[in-house]
């Protein structure tokens, strides 16, 4: 999320210029993602853009097929839990290496462009911000539109999945609020981990 490419998804024009055109307007997500010029040095400024994810998927397209993958992924809670377990287990599934451990480390390492803002984002995953002290710092999470979360907490050997439908911003539950609430079910362990 620090590509240096022109940002469009966080502007009021997102629905006429940004990735929603691909989700809701039938426009090629690849064409939109490629149609942005460089406006700052890569890796210097963090800015959440679905198009940055779409460019990564575009690079994989010739190998795995035509997936959107930045948003609007159709799945169920069990699949998301399996996805979380794959990451929680360092990229291995039933003893078979599926994802390189180096990718798991990359996903959990704060993006350099977030260092001045609290190191809250890694390689396509949300990280616990530095100033949040009541959630385990080793937790990391996906956070999909309208409250879809897969949260991995290695220190608890725990995956939390939420399939939400929060249409209004005022109703949205954050991934870290959800984590905090679930961890109330482990009071002794939480006290020990947060010391």
Secondary structure, DSSP 8 states (H G I E B T S, - for coil): ----B---TTSTTHHHHSTHHHHHS---HHHHHHS--B-S-TTSS----HHHHHHHHHHHHHHH-----SS-----HHHHHHHHHHHHTTTEETTEE-S-HHHHHHHHS--GGGGGGTS-B-SSSEE--TT--SS-TTEEEEEETTTEEEEEEGGGTEEEEEE----SGGG---HHHHHHHHHGGGHHHHHHHT-
